């Protein structure tokens, strides 16, 4: 008989082992925006210092598509439009659990969309310390593991949505 805890073997979005089960599950989104040089837009998150695509938790009454557009505007200053659904990411093995600095832990079901630029100027928000373009082949070392998976999936050009 084993005394294995249900969270053993699970990792958070930064690749750190969990020390408890998540406090809640919530839907959220990420936006993957490529420029003409095939670079991806990333923000350095103010809560954990890691680079990640814009995104966040869905609000009651909004669709996933509305969420990704809203989060992109809030976090980068850019207005975008949906190009395609890249995939739905919920498997804890793919770093879908986010642990906040206060210890609150959320298991996210993330819908990732590739978006296209419409208007606006890049700016930093309360949720980020920097917003920059990166080559997909030279992503920053401090990128969140989940972000790397989602960017690679978006860059693959696969027509069918991923489910991971």
The 8 nearest C-alpha neighbors of each residue, nearest first, counted from 0:
[[1, 2, 3, 4, 5, 7, 6, 8],
 [2, 0, 3, 4, 5, 7, 6, 8],
 [1, 3, 4, 0, 5, 7, 6, 8],
 [4, 2, 1, 5, 7, 6, 0, 8],
 [3, 5, 7, 6, 2, 19, 8, 1],
 [6, 4, 7, 3, 20, 19, 8, 9],
 [7, 5, 20, 4, 9, 19, 17, 8],
 [8, 6, 4, 9, 5, 3, 17, 16],
 [7, 9, 6, 10, 16, 17, 5, 92],
 [10, 8, 7, 6, 17, 16, 91, 92],
 [11, 9, 16, 15, 14, 17, 94, 8],
 [10, 12, 96, 14, 94, 15, 13, 97],
 [11, 13, 94, 97, 96, 14, 95, 145],
 [14, 12, 11, 143, 15, 144, 94, 10],
 [13, 15, 10, 11, 12, 16, 144, 94],
 [14, 16, 10, 11, 13, 17, 12, 9],
 [17, 15, 10, 9, 11, 18, 14, 8],
 [16, 18, 10, 19, 9, 6, 11, 15],
 [17, 19, 16, 6, 20, 7, 9, 10],
 [20, 18, 17, 6, 21, 7, 5, 4],
 [19, 21, 6, 22, 18, 5, 17, 104],
 [22, 20, 104, 105, 23, 106, 19, 96],
 [21, 23, 104, 105, 20, 103, 24, 106],
 [24, 22, 105, 21, 106, 25, 104, 107],
 [23, 25, 106, 105, 107, 26, 22, 108],
 [24, 26, 107, 108, 106, 27, 23, 105],
 [27, 25, 108, 107, 57, 109, 56, 24],
 [28, 26, 56, 109, 57, 55, 108, 110],
 [27, 29, 110, 109, 54, 67, 55, 111],
 [30, 28, 54, 111, 53, 52, 67, 112],
 [31, 29, 112, 53, 113, 52, 67, 54],
 [32, 30, 113, 114, 112, 52, 29, 33],
 [31, 33, 114, 39, 40, 113, 115, 30],
 [34, 32, 39, 38, 37, 40, 31, 35],
 [33, 35, 37, 36, 38, 39, 32, 40],
 [34, 36, 37, 33, 38, 39, 32, 116],
 [35, 37, 34, 38, 33, 134, 39, 132],
 [38, 36, 34, 35, 33, 39, 134, 135],
 [39, 37, 134, 133, 33, 34, 36, 132],
 [38, 40, 33, 133, 132, 32, 134, 41],
 [39, 41, 132, 32, 131, 133, 52, 33],
 [42, 40, 52, 51, 131, 130, 50, 132],
 [41, 43, 130, 50, 51, 129, 44, 127],
 [44, 42, 50, 129, 127, 49, 128, 48],
 [45, 43, 127, 48, 46, 49, 47, 126],
 [44, 46, 127, 126, 48, 128, 47, 43],
 [47, 45, 44, 48, 100, 126, 99, 127],
 [46, 48, 49, 45, 44, 100, 99, 43],
 [49, 47, 44, 45, 43, 46, 50, 141],
 [50, 48, 141, 142, 43, 47, 44, 143],
 [49, 51, 43, 142, 42, 141, 41, 143],
 [50, 52, 41, 146, 42, 143, 142, 49],
 [53, 51, 41, 30, 42, 29, 31, 54],
 [54, 52, 71, 30, 29, 74, 70, 51],
 [55, 53, 29, 28, 70, 30, 67, 52],
 [54, 56, 27, 28, 70, 57, 29, 53],
 [55, 57, 27, 26, 58, 28, 25, 54],
 [58, 56, 27, 66, 26, 55, 63, 59],
 [57, 59, 61, 60, 56, 66, 62, 27],
 [60, 58, 61, 57, 62, 56, 66, 26],
 [59, 61, 58, 62, 57, 65, 66, 63],
 [62, 60, 59, 58, 65, 66, 63, 57],
 [61, 63, 65, 64, 66, 60, 57, 58],
 [62, 64, 66, 65, 67, 28, 57, 61],
 [63, 65, 62, 66, 67, 68, 81, 112],
 [66, 64, 62, 68, 63, 67, 61, 69],
 [67, 65, 63, 69, 64, 68, 57, 70],
 [66, 68, 70, 64, 28, 69, 65, 30],
 [67, 69, 71, 65, 66, 70, 79, 72],
 [70, 68, 66, 72, 71, 67, 65, 73],
 [69, 71, 73, 67, 54, 72, 68, 74],
 [70, 72, 68, 74, 69, 53, 73, 75],
 [71, 73, 76, 77, 69, 78, 70, 75],
 [74, 72, 70, 71, 75, 76, 69, 124],
 [73, 75, 124, 71, 72, 70, 76, 53],
 [74, 76, 122, 121, 77, 72, 71, 73],
 [77, 75, 72, 121, 122, 120, 119, 73],
 [78, 76, 119, 72, 75, 118, 120, 121],
 [77, 79, 118, 117, 72, 119, 116, 76],
 [80, 78, 116, 117, 115, 114, 68, 77],
 [79, 81, 115, 114, 82, 117, 116, 68],
 [80, 82, 114, 83, 115, 113, 112, 79],
 [83, 81, 114, 113, 115, 80, 112, 84],
 [84, 82, 113, 112, 81, 85, 114, 160],
 [83, 85, 112, 86, 160, 111, 113, 82],
 [86, 84, 160, 112, 111, 153, 83, 161],
 [87, 85, 161, 160, 111, 162, 84, 110],
 [86, 88, 110, 162, 109, 161, 111, 163],
 [89, 87, 163, 109, 108, 162, 90, 110],
 [88, 90, 108, 95, 163, 91, 107, 109],
 [89, 91, 92, 93, 163, 88, 95, 94],
 [90, 92, 95, 93, 94, 96, 89, 9],
 [91, 93, 90, 94, 9, 10, 95, 163],
 [94, 92, 91, 90, 95, 145, 163, 88],
 [95, 93, 12, 145, 91, 11, 96, 92],
 [94, 96, 91, 107, 89, 93, 12, 106],
 [97, 95, 106, 11, 12, 94, 105, 107],
 [98, 96, 12, 105, 11, 104, 99, 106],
 [97, 99, 104, 103, 102, 11, 105, 96],
 [98, 100, 102, 103, 101, 104, 97, 46],
 [99, 101, 102, 98, 46, 103, 47, 104],
 [100, 102, 99, 103, 98, 104, 46, 47],
 [103, 101, 99, 100, 98, 104, 22, 97],
 [104, 102, 99, 101, 98, 22, 105, 100],
 [103, 105, 98, 21, 22, 97, 102, 99],
 [106, 104, 23, 21, 97, 24, 96, 22],
 [107, 105, 96, 24, 95, 21, 23, 97],
 [108, 106, 25, 95, 26, 24, 109, 105],
 [107, 109, 89, 26, 88, 27, 25, 110],
 [110, 108, 27, 28, 88, 87, 107, 26],
 [109, 111, 87, 28, 86, 27, 88, 29],
 [112, 110, 29, 85, 86, 28, 30, 84],
 [113, 111, 84, 85, 30, 83, 114, 31],
 [112, 114, 31, 83, 82, 30, 32, 85],
 [113, 115, 81, 82, 32, 80, 31, 79],
 [116, 114, 79, 80, 32, 82, 81, 117],
 [115, 117, 79, 118, 78, 80, 114, 77],
 [116, 118, 79, 78, 115, 80, 119, 77],
 [119, 117, 78, 77, 116, 79, 120, 76],
 [120, 118, 77, 78, 76, 121, 117, 116],
 [119, 121, 76, 77, 122, 118, 75, 78],
 [122, 120, 76, 75, 77, 119, 123, 130],
 [121, 123, 75, 76, 120, 124, 130, 74],
 [122, 124, 129, 127, 75, 130, 128, 74],
 [125, 123, 126, 74, 127, 122, 75, 73],
 [126, 124, 127, 123, 45, 128, 74, 73],
 [125, 127, 45, 124, 44, 74, 46, 128],
 [128, 126, 44, 45, 124, 43, 129, 125],
 [127, 129, 43, 45, 123, 44, 126, 130],
 [130, 128, 43, 42, 127, 123, 131, 44],
 [131, 129, 42, 41, 123, 43, 75, 122],
 [132, 130, 41, 40, 42, 129, 133, 39],
 [131, 133, 40, 39, 38, 41, 134, 130],
 [134, 132, 38, 39, 138, 135, 40, 131],
 [133, 135, 38, 137, 136, 138, 39, 37],
 [134, 136, 137, 138, 38, 133, 39, 37],
 [135, 137, 134, 138, 133, 38, 151, 139],
 [138, 136, 134, 135, 139, 133, 140, 38],
 [137, 139, 135, 133, 134, 136, 140, 142],
 [140, 138, 141, 142, 137, 50, 133, 49],
 [139, 141, 142, 138, 50, 137, 143, 49],
 [140, 142, 49, 139, 50, 143, 48, 138],
 [143, 141, 50, 49, 140, 139, 51, 144],
 [142, 144, 146, 13, 145, 49, 50, 51],
 [145, 143, 147, 146, 13, 142, 12, 148],
 [146, 144, 94, 148, 147, 143, 12, 93],
 [145, 147, 149, 143, 144, 51, 148, 150],
 [146, 148, 144, 150, 145, 149, 151, 143],
 [149, 147, 145, 151, 146, 150, 152, 144],
 [148, 150, 152, 146, 151, 147, 153, 145],
 [151, 149, 153, 147, 152, 148, 146, 154],
 [150, 152, 154, 148, 153, 149, 155, 147],
 [151, 153, 149, 155, 150, 154, 148, 85],
 [154, 152, 150, 151, 155, 85, 156, 149],
 [153, 155, 151, 156, 152, 150, 135, 157],
 [156, 154, 152, 157, 153, 151, 150, 158],
 [157, 155, 154, 153, 158, 152, 85, 159],
 [158, 156, 155, 159, 160, 152, 153, 85],
 [157, 159, 156, 160, 85, 83, 155, 84],
 [160, 158, 157, 161, 85, 86, 84, 156],
 [159, 161, 86, 85, 84, 158, 162, 157],
 [162, 160, 86, 163, 85, 87, 159, 152],
 [163, 161, 87, 86, 88, 160, 89, 90],
 [162, 88, 90, 89, 161, 87, 93, 86]]
